[in-house]
């Protein structure tokens, strides 16, 4: 049984692109729990290292509030 969810598209209104391009080992510096991420290959640096564009969005709960502990 496959429970996989569709991969989100970075063109969704709620995805925001982080500024800059990231090397694979730099991505861990921008990853946070409770946030959805989308990565896209975005070329190579002058030394041939792959670069990635990073998009993020806050997860929403069933109430629509991305952080149920935070007051609106």
NORCOR-V24028 format. One record per helix or strand. SS is the DSSP state (h for helix, s for strand). FROM is the first residue (numbers start at 1). TO is the last residue. If there is no record, write none. Layout:
SS/FROM/TO, SS/FROM/TO
//
This chain:
s/16/17, s/22/22, h/24/29, s/35/44, s/50/58
//
